Amino acid sequence: MSSVSEIQAEIEKLSAADQRRLADWLEEMQADAWDAQIEEDIKAGRLDHLIAQAEADIAAGRTKPLDEVLDNE
């Protein structure tokens, strides 16, 4: 198996187009892994307290519409 430094050296040898393709692939792989982790956390109940807090904030009127928040930037 190659070390990270060996892989980095090989990546530097790639064309700019191939580096971009590799970066896109890596980004997609990381996004898929993040989605899987979130799904696992939801199923395991690790996010229940955050969901409950969000629901309580909505019920108490402590939220703003997303459009309003985004327009204020």
C-alpha positions, 0 to 999 in steps of 0.5 A, a space after each residue: 500500500 502506498 503512503 499518503 506522501 507517495 499518493 500526493 507525489 503521484 497526484 502532483 504528476 497528474 494533469 490539471 484536468 485529472 486532478 480536478 476529476 480526482 478532487 470531484 470524486 473525493 468530494 463526492 466520496 466524502 459527501 456520501 460518507 457524511 450522509 451515511 454517518 448522519 443517517 446512522 446517527 438519526 437511526 441511533 437516536 443521537 440527534 433526537 435532542 437536536 430535533 426536540 430543541 428545533 421543534 421547541 424553538 419552532 413552537 415557541 416562535 424563536 425561529 425566522 423563515 430561511 428566506 428572511 435570514 438569507 436576505 439579511 446577509 
